[in-house]
């Protein structure tokens, strides 16, 4: 039996969520997406991949702005929170949420913009996984 990696510990992520996704982190989302949109020159209708999307802060904001968004995360509770926010913002149809390991998810040539915000990589046991 394979031992679980630390990042597969559901309880860790549930305990850590209030620190990572506090009110100030939510408040910065529109500005972050403004800057990403400007930097990428991507227009509404484009396909965005938010890899390690967490609770979907940026995914939902991109969907609200008219992008087709796929959010990928390994933590099911975070994806459930993202789906709840998407429903509340009436953007559920523009947001696909996928539970998968970011190291394995792939749709070559499909996305116009791929995001991996903050520090989701750099912590794996094997250097080649980073």
HELIX and SHEET records of a PDB file:
HELIX    1   1 UNK A    6  UNK A    8  5                                   3    
HELIX    2   2 UNK A   10  UNK A   20  1                                  11    
HELIX    3   3 UNK A   23  UNK A   27  1                                   5    
HELIX    4   4 UNK A   29  UNK A   40  1                                  12    
HELIX    5   5 UNK A   57  UNK A   64  1                                   8    
HELIX    6   6 UNK A   76  UNK A   88  1                                  13    
HELIX    7   7 UNK A   92  UNK A   94  5                                   3    
HELIX    8   8 UNK A  127  UNK A  129  5                                   3    
SHEET    1   A 4 UNK A  95  UNK A  99  0                                        
SHEET    2   A 4 UNK A  68  UNK A  73  1                                        
SHEET    3   A 4 UNK A  47  UNK A  51  1                                        
SHEET    4   A 4 UNK A 113  UNK A 115  1                                        
END                                                                             
